[in-house]
Amino acid sequence: MPKWILICRKCKTEFQHSQISDVGLASLLLADKPNIPPNGNICVCPNCGHATSYQRTDLFYRA
Ligand SMILES: [Zn+2]
């Protein structure tokens, strides 16, 4: 299942932000990043518990 991941700023562990539901090739190519408010989205790292604000540009694609 393809997904958007974030990398914790503290421990550098990758963790999942959200899953990409439509898995067709076309939708993969066109997969749009989830909407994140301009002031960022607080996410908590499941590894070290560090909570910080992430922007859309912090999202990475993982197949
Ligand atoms: Zn962490």
N, CA, C, O and the ligand as a Tripos MOL2 file, in Angstrom:
@<TRIPOS>MOLECULE
protein
  253   251    64     0     0
PROTEIN
NO_CHARGES

@<TRIPOS>ATOM
      1 N           0.8510   -1.1990    0.0000 N.3       1 MET1
      2 CA          0.0000    0.0000    0.0000 C.3       1 MET1
      3 C           0.8910    1.2540    0.0000 C.2       1 MET1
      4 O           1.6420    1.4730    0.9500 O.2       1 MET1
      5 N           0.8130    2.0680   -1.0450 N.am      2 PRO2
      6 CA          1.6330    3.2900   -1.0560 C.3       2 PRO2
      7 C           1.2030    4.2470    0.0400 C.2       2 PRO2
      8 O           0.0460    4.2510    0.4610 O.2       2 PRO2
      9 N           2.1320    5.0450    0.4910 N.am      3 LYS3
     10 CA          1.8050    5.9350    1.5990 C.3       3 LYS3
     11 C           2.6990    7.1700    1.5890 C.2       3 LYS3
     12 O           3.7410    7.2090    0.9350 O.2       3 LYS3
     13 N           2.2660    8.1460    2.3130 N.am      4 TRP4
     14 CA          3.0770    9.3240    2.5680 C.3       4 TRP4
     15 C           3.7530    9.1430    3.9060 C.2       4 TRP4
     16 O           3.1200    8.7840    4.8990 O.2       4 TRP4
     17 N           5.0480    9.3980    3.9190 N.am      5 ILE5
     18 CA          5.7610    9.2460    5.1810 C.3       5 ILE5
     19 C           6.4260   10.5600    5.5820 C.2       5 ILE5
     20 O           6.6880   11.4290    4.7510 O.2       5 ILE5
     21 N           6.6820   10.6700    6.8490 N.am      6 LEU6
     22 CA          7.4240   11.7980    7.3980 C.3       6 LEU6
     23 C           8.6790   11.2450    8.0630 C.2       6 LEU6
     24 O           8.7220   10.0770    8.4510 O.2       6 LEU6
     25 N           9.6830   12.0780    8.1910 N.am      7 ILE7
     26 CA         10.8960   11.6620    8.8920 C.3       7 ILE7
     27 C          11.0190   12.5060   10.1530 C.2       7 ILE7
     28 O          11.0750   13.7340   10.1010 O.2       7 ILE7
     29 N          11.0570   11.8190   11.2780 N.am      8 CYS8
     30 CA         11.1240   12.4980   12.5700 C.3       8 CYS8
     31 C          12.3480   13.4050   12.6230 C.2       8 CYS8
     32 O          13.4510   12.9920   12.2630 O.2       8 CYS8
     33 N          12.1510   14.6360   13.0700 N.am      9 ARG9
     34 CA         13.2740   15.5740   13.1090 C.3       9 ARG9
     35 C          14.2320   15.2370   14.2450 C.2       9 ARG9
     36 O          15.3680   15.7100   14.2610 O.2       9 ARG9
     37 N          13.7870   14.4380   15.1770 N.am     10 LYS10
     38 CA         14.6260   14.1430   16.3320 C.3      10 LYS10
     39 C          15.4200   12.8530   16.1420 C.2      10 LYS10
     40 O          16.6450   12.8440   16.2650 O.2      10 LYS10
     41 N          14.7030   11.7480   15.8360 N.am     11 CYS11
     42 CA         15.3930   10.4590   15.7680 C.3      11 CYS11
     43 C          15.5530    9.9600   14.3340 C.2      11 CYS11
     44 O          16.1280    8.8940   14.1110 O.2      11 CYS11
     45 N          15.0500   10.7230   13.3600 N.am     12 LYS12
     46 CA         15.2030   10.4080   11.9250 C.3      12 LYS12
     47 C          14.5030    9.1210   11.5110 C.2      12 LYS12
     48 O          14.8120    8.5570   10.4610 O.2      12 LYS12
     49 N          13.5640    8.6540   12.3270 N.am     13 THR13
     50 CA         12.7960    7.4710   11.9590 C.3      13 THR13
     51 C          11.6800    7.8690   10.9960 C.2      13 THR13
     52 O          11.0290    8.9000   11.1670 O.2      13 THR13
     53 N          11.4730    7.0280    9.9780 N.am     14 GLU14
     54 CA         10.3560    7.2670    9.0740 C.3      14 GLU14
     55 C           9.0790    6.7690    9.7240 C.2      14 GLU14
     56 O           9.0640    5.6980   10.3310 O.2      14 GLU14
     57 N           8.0190    7.5310    9.6010 N.am     15 PHE15
     58 CA          6.7280    7.0160   10.0500 C.3      15 PHE15
     59 C           5.6390    7.4940    9.1040 C.2      15 PHE15
     60 O           5.7940    8.4830    8.3880 O.2      15 PHE15
     61 N           4.5370    6.7640    9.1240 N.am     16 GLN16
     62 CA          3.4870    7.0080    8.1500 C.3      16 GLN16
     63 C           2.6400    8.2070    8.5150 C.2      16 GLN16
     64 O           2.2030    8.3580    9.6560 O.2      16 GLN16
     65 N           2.4140    9.0610    7.5240 N.am     17 HIS17
     66 CA          1.4820   10.1700    7.7150 C.3      17 HIS17
     67 C           0.0880    9.7390    7.2930 C.2      17 HIS17
     68 O          -0.8800    9.9180    8.0330 O.2      17 HIS17
     69 N          -0.0090    9.1630    6.0840 N.am     18 SER18
     70 CA         -1.3090    8.6980    5.6060 C.3      18 SER18
     71 C          -1.0930    7.7070    4.4720 C.2      18 SER18
     72 O          -0.0370    7.6840    3.8410 O.2      18 SER18
     73 N          -2.0990    6.8980    4.2270 N.am     19 GLN19
     74 CA         -2.0330    5.9470    3.1320 C.3      19 GLN19
     75 C          -2.6500    6.5560    1.8850 C.2      19 GLN19
     76 O          -3.5370    7.4060    1.9560 O.2      19 GLN19
     77 N          -2.1570    6.1000    0.7410 N.am     20 ILE20
     78 CA         -2.7340    6.5320   -0.5260 C.3      20 ILE20
     79 C          -3.6700    5.4150   -0.9730 C.2      20 ILE20
     80 O          -3.2250    4.2980   -1.2370 O.2      20 ILE20
     81 N          -4.9470    5.7110   -1.0590 N.am     21 SER21
     82 CA         -5.9180    4.6360   -1.2350 C.3      21 SER21
     83 C          -6.0050    4.1350   -2.6760 C.2      21 SER21
     84 O          -6.1070    2.9290   -2.8980 O.2      21 SER21
     85 N          -5.9670    5.0130   -3.6320 N.am     22 ASP22
     86 CA         -6.1280    4.6010   -5.0280 C.3      22 ASP22
     87 C          -4.8010    4.1310   -5.5850 C.2      22 ASP22
     88 O          -3.8520    4.9110   -5.6600 O.2      22 ASP22
     89 N          -4.7150    2.8420   -5.9860 N.am     23 VAL23
     90 CA         -3.4030    2.3240   -6.3380 C.3      23 VAL23
     91 C          -3.2000    2.1350   -7.8290 C.2      23 VAL23
     92 O          -2.2060    1.5320   -8.2310 O.2      23 VAL23
     93 N          -4.0980    2.6240   -8.6590 N.am     24 GLY24
     94 CA         -3.8940    2.5350  -10.0990 C.3      24 GLY24
     95 C          -2.6440    3.2980  -10.4980 C.2      24 GLY24
     96 O          -2.2460    4.2400   -9.8120 O.2      24 GLY24
     97 N          -2.0150    2.8970  -11.6120 N.am     25 LEU25
     98 CA         -0.7690    3.5380  -12.0320 C.3      25 LEU25
     99 C          -0.9790    5.0300  -12.2630 C.2      25 LEU25
    100 O          -0.1710    5.8550  -11.8350 O.2      25 LEU25
    101 N          -2.0690    5.3660  -12.9410 N.am     26 ALA26
    102 CA         -2.3360    6.7720  -13.2270 C.3      26 ALA26
    103 C          -2.4780    7.5750  -11.9340 C.2      26 ALA26
    104 O          -1.9650    8.6880  -11.8140 O.2      26 ALA26
    105 N          -3.1770    6.9890  -10.9860 N.am     27 SER27
    106 CA         -3.3920    7.7330   -9.7470 C.3      27 SER27
    107 C          -2.0990    7.8530   -8.9480 C.2      27 SER27
    108 O          -1.9170    8.7940   -8.1760 O.2      27 SER27
    109 N          -1.1930    6.8720   -9.1480 N.am     28 LEU28
    110 CA          0.1020    6.9710   -8.4740 C.3      28 LEU28
    111 C           0.8880    8.1510   -9.0330 C.2      28 LEU28
    112 O           1.4750    8.9400   -8.2930 O.2      28 LEU28
    113 N           0.8820    8.2470  -10.3610 N.am     29 LEU29
    114 CA          1.6300    9.3350  -10.9880 C.3      29 LEU29
    115 C           1.0490   10.6840  -10.6100 C.2      29 LEU29
    116 O           1.7600   11.6810  -10.4840 O.2      29 LEU29
    117 N          -0.2580   10.6860  -10.4330 N.am     30 LEU30
    118 CA         -0.9310   11.9470  -10.1470 C.3      30 LEU30
    119 C          -1.1670   12.1380   -8.6590 C.2      30 LEU30
    120 O          -1.7480   13.1340   -8.2290 O.2      30 LEU30
    121 N          -0.7050   11.1620   -7.8770 N.am     31 ALA31
    122 CA         -0.9940   11.2140   -6.4410 C.3      31 ALA31
    123 C          -0.6420   12.5740   -5.8650 C.2      31 ALA31
    124 O           0.5010   13.0240   -5.9330 O.2      31 ALA31
    125 N          -1.6120   13.1890   -5.3200 N.am     32 ASP32
    126 CA         -1.4180   14.5210   -4.7730 C.3      32 ASP32
    127 C          -1.0980   14.4020   -3.2870 C.2      32 ASP32
    128 O          -1.5900   13.5100   -2.5950 O.2      32 ASP32
    129 N          -0.2870   15.2960   -2.8300 N.am     33 LYS33
    130 CA          0.0210   15.2770   -1.4050 C.3      33 LYS33
    131 C          -1.2090   15.6900   -0.6060 C.2      33 LYS33
    132 O          -1.9990   16.5260   -1.0460 O.2      33 LYS33
    133 N          -1.3560   15.0980    0.5630 N.am     34 PRO34
    134 CA         -2.4970   15.4670    1.4070 C.3      34 PRO34
    135 C          -2.4310   16.9460    1.7510 C.2      34 PRO34
    136 O          -1.3530   17.5380    1.8170 O.2      34 PRO34
    137 N          -3.5700   17.5170    1.9650 N.am     35 ASN35
    138 CA         -3.6110   18.9160    2.3600 C.3      35 ASN35
    139 C          -3.1530   19.0850    3.7980 C.2      35 ASN35
    140 O          -3.6450   18.4250    4.7130 O.2      35 ASN35
    141 N          -2.2110   19.9770    3.9660 N.am     36 ILE36
    142 CA         -1.7460   20.3180    5.3040 C.3      36 ILE36
    143 C          -1.9490   21.8250    5.4590 C.2      36 ILE36
    144 O          -1.5700   22.5940    4.5750 O.2      36 ILE36
    145 N          -2.5350   22.2460    6.5550 N.am     37 PRO37
    146 CA         -2.7850   23.6730    6.7460 C.3      37 PRO37
    147 C          -1.4810   24.4620    6.6490 C.2      37 PRO37
    148 O          -0.4150   23.9280    6.9560 O.2      37 PRO37
    149 N          -1.5520   25.7330    6.2230 N.am     38 PRO38
    150 CA         -0.3480   26.5470    6.0320 C.3      38 PRO38
    151 C           0.5160   26.6410    7.2770 C.2      38 PRO38
    152 O           1.7320   26.8120    7.1820 O.2      38 PRO38
    153 N          -0.1020   26.5320    8.4370 N.am     39 ASN39
    154 CA          0.6860   26.6270    9.6670 C.3      39 ASN39
    155 C           1.2090   25.2570   10.1100 C.2      39 ASN39
    156 O           1.7660   25.1140   11.1990 O.2      39 ASN39
    157 N           1.0190   24.2510    9.2440 N.am     40 GLY40
    158 CA          1.6010   22.9440    9.5230 C.3      40 GLY40
    159 C           0.6450   22.0090   10.2210 C.2      40 GLY40
    160 O          -0.4530   22.3870   10.6280 O.2      40 GLY40
    161 N           1.0950   20.7770   10.3460 N.am     41 ASN41
    162 CA          0.2910   19.7050   10.8880 C.3      41 ASN41
    163 C           1.1210   19.0280   11.9700 C.2      41 ASN41
    164 O           2.1970   18.4990   11.6880 O.2      41 ASN41
    165 N           0.6350   19.0400   13.1910 N.am     42 ILE42
    166 CA          1.3900   18.4240   14.2860 C.3      42 ILE42
    167 C           1.3030   16.9090   14.1750 C.2      42 ILE42
    168 O           0.2110   16.3410   14.1810 O.2      42 ILE42
    169 N           2.4590   16.2570   14.0740 N.am     43 CYS43
    170 CA          2.5020   14.8060   14.0310 C.3      43 CYS43
    171 C           3.4470   14.3130   15.1190 C.2      43 CYS43
    172 O           4.4540   14.9480   15.4320 O.2      43 CYS43
    173 N           3.0920   13.1630   15.6840 N.am     44 VAL44
    174 CA          3.8830   12.5910   16.7740 C.3      44 VAL44
    175 C           4.6320   11.3700   16.2610 C.2      44 VAL44
    176 O           4.0340   10.4660   15.6780 O.2      44 VAL44
    177 N           5.9080   11.3480   16.4750 N.am     45 CYS45
    178 CA          6.7250   10.2000   16.0780 C.3      45 CYS45
    179 C           6.4020    9.0030   16.9660 C.2      45 CYS45
    180 O           6.4720    9.1020   18.1910 O.2      45 CYS45
    181 N           6.0440    7.8550   16.3450 N.am     46 PRO46
    182 CA          5.7140    6.6710   17.1520 C.3      46 PRO46
    183 C           6.9510    6.0490   17.7900 C.2      46 PRO46
    184 O           6.8280    5.2300   18.7010 O.2      46 PRO46
    185 N           8.1130    6.4170   17.3370 N.am     47 ASN47
    186 CA          9.3510    5.8280   17.8660 C.3      47 ASN47
    187 C           9.8320    6.5440   19.1320 C.2      47 ASN47
    188 O          10.1110    5.9030   20.1450 O.2      47 ASN47
    189 N           9.9270    7.8910   19.0680 N.am     48 CYS48
    190 CA         10.4860    8.6140   20.2120 C.3      48 CYS48
    191 C           9.4670    9.5410   20.8650 C.2      48 CYS48
    192 O           9.7440   10.1240   21.9130 O.2      48 CYS48
    193 N           8.2870    9.6810   20.2520 N.am     49 GLY49
    194 CA          7.2370   10.4830   20.8600 C.3      49 GLY49
    195 C           7.3820   11.9790   20.6430 C.2      49 GLY49
    196 O           6.6300   12.7710   21.2110 O.2      49 GLY49
    197 N           8.3590   12.3680   19.8140 N.am     50 HIS50
    198 CA          8.5910   13.7790   19.5460 C.3      50 HIS50
    199 C           7.4600   14.3240   18.6690 C.2      50 HIS50
    200 O           7.1930   13.7880   17.5940 O.2      50 HIS50
    201 N           6.7980   15.3870   19.1300 N.am     51 ALA51
    202 CA          5.7110   16.0020   18.3720 C.3      51 ALA51
    203 C           6.1960   17.3200   17.7940 C.2      51 ALA51
    204 O           6.7100   18.1750   18.5150 O.2      51 ALA51
    205 N           6.0290   17.4750   16.4950 N.am     52 THR52
    206 CA          6.4130   18.7340   15.8700 C.3      52 THR52
    207 C           5.5320   18.9830   14.6610 C.2      52 THR52
    208 O           4.7580   18.1210   14.2450 O.2      52 THR52
    209 N           5.6640   20.1670   14.1110 N.am     53 SER53
    210 CA          4.8150   20.5870   13.0120 C.3      53 SER53
    211 C           5.4970   20.2830   11.6780 C.2      53 SER53
    212 O           6.6600   20.6290   11.4680 O.2      53 SER53
    213 N           4.7570   19.6320   10.7860 N.am     54 TYR54
    214 CA          5.2930   19.2950    9.4750 C.3      54 TYR54
    215 C           4.5170   20.0160    8.3790 C.2      54 TYR54
    216 O           3.3250   20.2940    8.5120 O.2      54 TYR54
    217 N           5.2210   20.3080    7.3000 N.am     55 GLN55
    218 CA          4.6170   20.9510    6.1360 C.3      55 GLN55
    219 C           4.4660   19.9160    5.0140 C.2      55 GLN55
    220 O           4.9870   18.8040    5.0960 O.2      55 GLN55
    221 N           3.7410   20.3130    3.9710 N.am     56 ARG56
    222 CA          3.5600   19.4110    2.8180 C.3      56 ARG56
    223 C           4.8940   18.9930    2.2190 C.2      56 ARG56
    224 O           5.0420   17.8670    1.7430 O.2      56 ARG56
    225 N           5.8640   19.8990    2.2420 N.am     57 THR57
    226 CA          7.1600   19.5970    1.6280 C.3      57 THR57
    227 C           7.9410   18.5530    2.4270 C.2      57 THR57
    228 O           8.9460   18.0290    1.9460 O.2      57 THR57
    229 N           7.4830   18.2510    3.6440 N.am     58 ASP58
    230 CA          8.1490   17.2390    4.4560 C.3      58 ASP58
    231 C           7.6620   15.8360    4.1370 C.2      58 ASP58
    232 O           8.2340   14.8600    4.6230 O.2      58 ASP58
    233 N           6.6120   15.7170    3.3280 N.am     59 LEU59
    234 CA          6.0510   14.4060    3.0110 C.3      59 LEU59
    235 C           6.8670   13.7160    1.9250 C.2      59 LEU59
    236 O           7.2270   14.3370    0.9250 O.2      59 LEU59
    237 N           7.1590   12.4360    2.1210 N.am     60 PHE60
    238 CA          7.8370   11.6350    1.1180 C.3      60 PHE60
    239 C           6.9410   10.4800    0.7050 C.2      60 PHE60
    240 O           6.1760    9.9460    1.5080 O.2      60 PHE60
    241 N           7.0520   10.1040   -0.5660 N.am     61 TYR61
    242 CA          6.2560    9.0010   -1.0910 C.3      61 TYR61
    243 C           6.9670    7.6880   -0.8560 C.2      61 TYR61
    244 O           8.1720    7.5790   -1.0860 O.2      61 TYR61
    245 N           6.2240    6.6800   -0.3960 N.am     62 ARG62
    246 CA          6.7680    5.3240   -0.2750 C.3      62 ARG62
    247 C           5.7820    4.3620   -0.9080 C.2      62 ARG62
    248 O           4.6050    4.3320   -0.5490 O.2      62 ARG62
    249 N           6.2820    3.5670   -1.8650 N.am     63 ALA63
    250 CA          5.4100    2.6010   -2.5380 C.3      63 ALA63
    251 C           5.1610    1.4160   -1.6260 C.2      63 ALA63
    252 O           4.4490    0.4860   -2.0040 O.2      63 ALA63
    253 ZN         11.3010   10.2520   16.5530 Zn       64 ZN64
@<TRIPOS>BOND
     1     1     2 1
     2     2     3 1
     3     3     4 2
     4     3     5 am
     5     5     6 1
     6     6     7 1
     7     7     8 2
     8     7     9 am
     9     9    10 1
    10    10    11 1
    11    11    12 2
    12    11    13 am
    13    13    14 1
    14    14    15 1
    15    15    16 2
    16    15    17 am
    17    17    18 1
    18    18    19 1
    19    19    20 2
    20    19    21 am
    21    21    22 1
    22    22    23 1
    23    23    24 2
    24    23    25 am
    25    25    26 1
    26    26    27 1
    27    27    28 2
    28    27    29 am
    29    29    30 1
    30    30    31 1
    31    31    32 2
    32    31    33 am
    33    33    34 1
    34    34    35 1
    35    35    36 2
    36    35    37 am
    37    37    38 1
    38    38    39 1
    39    39    40 2
    40    39    41 am
    41    41    42 1
    42    42    43 1
    43    43    44 2
    44    43    45 am
    45    45    46 1
    46    46    47 1
    47    47    48 2
    48    47    49 am
    49    49    50 1
    50    50    51 1
    51    51    52 2
    52    51    53 am
    53    53    54 1
    54    54    55 1
    55    55    56 2
    56    55    57 am
    57    57    58 1
    58    58    59 1
    59    59    60 2
    60    59    61 am
    61    61    62 1
    62    62    63 1
    63    63    64 2
    64    63    65 am
    65    65    66 1
    66    66    67 1
    67    67    68 2
    68    67    69 am
    69    69    70 1
    70    70    71 1
    71    71    72 2
    72    71    73 am
    73    73    74 1
    74    74    75 1
    75    75    76 2
    76    75    77 am
    77    77    78 1
    78    78    79 1
    79    79    80 2
    80    79    81 am
    81    81    82 1
    82    82    83 1
    83    83    84 2
    84    83    85 am
    85    85    86 1
    86    86    87 1
    87    87    88 2
    88    87    89 am
    89    89    90 1
    90    90    91 1
    91    91    92 2
    92    91    93 am
    93    93    94 1
    94    94    95 1
    95    95    96 2
    96    95    97 am
    97    97    98 1
    98    98    99 1
    99    99   100 2
   100    99   101 am
   101   101   102 1
   102   102   103 1
   103   103   104 2
   104   103   105 am
   105   105   106 1
   106   106   107 1
   107   107   108 2
   108   107   109 am
   109   109   110 1
   110   110   111 1
   111   111   112 2
   112   111   113 am
   113   113   114 1
   114   114   115 1
   115   115   116 2
   116   115   117 am
   117   117   118 1
   118   118   119 1
   119   119   120 2
   120   119   121 am
   121   121   122 1
   122   122   123 1
   123   123   124 2
   124   123   125 am
   125   125   126 1
   126   126   127 1
   127   127   128 2
   128   127   129 am
   129   129   130 1
   130   130   131 1
   131   131   132 2
   132   131   133 am
   133   133   134 1
   134   134   135 1
   135   135   136 2
   136   135   137 am
   137   137   138 1
   138   138   139 1
   139   139   140 2
   140   139   141 am
   141   141   142 1
   142   142   143 1
   143   143   144 2
   144   143   145 am
   145   145   146 1
   146   146   147 1
   147   147   148 2
   148   147   149 am
   149   149   150 1
   150   150   151 1
   151   151   152 2
   152   151   153 am
   153   153   154 1
   154   154   155 1
   155   155   156 2
   156   155   157 am
   157   157   158 1
   158   158   159 1
   159   159   160 2
   160   159   161 am
   161   161   162 1
   162   162   163 1
   163   163   164 2
   164   163   165 am
   165   165   166 1
   166   166   167 1
   167   167   168 2
   168   167   169 am
   169   169   170 1
   170   170   171 1
   171   171   172 2
   172   171   173 am
   173   173   174 1
   174   174   175 1
   175   175   176 2
   176   175   177 am
   177   177   178 1
   178   178   179 1
   179   179   180 2
   180   179   181 am
   181   181   182 1
   182   182   183 1
   183   183   184 2
   184   183   185 am
   185   185   186 1
   186   186   187 1
   187   187   188 2
   188   187   189 am
   189   189   190 1
   190   190   191 1
   191   191   192 2
   192   191   193 am
   193   193   194 1
   194   194   195 1
   195   195   196 2
   196   195   197 am
   197   197   198 1
   198   198   199 1
   199   199   200 2
   200   199   201 am
   201   201   202 1
   202   202   203 1
   203   203   204 2
   204   203   205 am
   205   205   206 1
   206   206   207 1
   207   207   208 2
   208   207   209 am
   209   209   210 1
   210   210   211 1
   211   211   212 2
   212   211   213 am
   213   213   214 1
   214   214   215 1
   215   215   216 2
   216   215   217 am
   217   217   218 1
   218   218   219 1
   219   219   220 2
   220   219   221 am
   221   221   222 1
   222   222   223 1
   223   223   224 2
   224   223   225 am
   225   225   226 1
   226   226   227 1
   227   227   228 2
   228   227   229 am
   229   229   230 1
   230   230   231 1
   231   231   232 2
   232   231   233 am
   233   233   234 1
   234   234   235 1
   235   235   236 2
   236   235   237 am
   237   237   238 1
   238   238   239 1
   239   239   240 2
   240   239   241 am
   241   241   242 1
   242   242   243 1
   243   243   244 2
   244   243   245 am
   245   245   246 1
   246   246   247 1
   247   247   248 2
   248   247   249 am
   249   249   250 1
   250   250   251 1
   251   251   252 2
@<TRIPOS>SUBSTRUCTURE
     1 MET1         2 RESIDUE 1 A MET
     2 PRO2         6 RESIDUE 1 A PRO
     3 LYS3        10 RESIDUE 1 A LYS
     4 TRP4        14 RESIDUE 1 A TRP
     5 ILE5        18 RESIDUE 1 A ILE
     6 LEU6        22 RESIDUE 1 A LEU
     7 ILE7        26 RESIDUE 1 A ILE
     8 CYS8        30 RESIDUE 1 A CYS
     9 ARG9        34 RESIDUE 1 A ARG
    10 LYS10       38 RESIDUE 1 A LYS
    11 CYS11       42 RESIDUE 1 A CYS
    12 LYS12       46 RESIDUE 1 A LYS
    13 THR13       50 RESIDUE 1 A THR
    14 GLU14       54 RESIDUE 1 A GLU
    15 PHE15       58 RESIDUE 1 A PHE
    16 GLN16       62 RESIDUE 1 A GLN
    17 HIS17       66 RESIDUE 1 A HIS
    18 SER18       70 RESIDUE 1 A SER
    19 GLN19       74 RESIDUE 1 A GLN
    20 ILE20       78 RESIDUE 1 A ILE
    21 SER21       82 RESIDUE 1 A SER
    22 ASP22       86 RESIDUE 1 A ASP
    23 VAL23       90 RESIDUE 1 A VAL
    24 GLY24       94 RESIDUE 1 A GLY
    25 LEU25       98 RESIDUE 1 A LEU
    26 ALA26      102 RESIDUE 1 A ALA
    27 SER27      106 RESIDUE 1 A SER
    28 LEU28      110 RESIDUE 1 A LEU
    29 LEU29      114 RESIDUE 1 A LEU
    30 LEU30      118 RESIDUE 1 A LEU
    31 ALA31      122 RESIDUE 1 A ALA
    32 ASP32      126 RESIDUE 1 A ASP
    33 LYS33      130 RESIDUE 1 A LYS
    34 PRO34      134 RESIDUE 1 A PRO
    35 ASN35      138 RESIDUE 1 A ASN
    36 ILE36      142 RESIDUE 1 A ILE
    37 PRO37      146 RESIDUE 1 A PRO
    38 PRO38      150 RESIDUE 1 A PRO
    39 ASN39      154 RESIDUE 1 A ASN
    40 GLY40      158 RESIDUE 1 A GLY
    41 ASN41      162 RESIDUE 1 A ASN
    42 ILE42      166 RESIDUE 1 A ILE
    43 CYS43      170 RESIDUE 1 A CYS
    44 VAL44      174 RESIDUE 1 A VAL
    45 CYS45      178 RESIDUE 1 A CYS
    46 PRO46      182 RESIDUE 1 A PRO
    47 ASN47      186 RESIDUE 1 A ASN
    48 CYS48      190 RESIDUE 1 A CYS
    49 GLY49      194 RESIDUE 1 A GLY
    50 HIS50      198 RESIDUE 1 A HIS
    51 ALA51      202 RESIDUE 1 A ALA
    52 THR52      206 RESIDUE 1 A THR
    53 SER53      210 RESIDUE 1 A SER
    54 TYR54      214 RESIDUE 1 A TYR
    55 GLN55      218 RESIDUE 1 A GLN
    56 ARG56      222 RESIDUE 1 A ARG
    57 THR57      226 RESIDUE 1 A THR
    58 ASP58      230 RESIDUE 1 A ASP
    59 LEU59      234 RESIDUE 1 A LEU
    60 PHE60      238 RESIDUE 1 A PHE
    61 TYR61      242 RESIDUE 1 A TYR
    62 ARG62      246 RESIDUE 1 A ARG
    63 ALA63      250 RESIDUE 1 A ALA
    64 ZN64       253 GROUP 0 **** ****
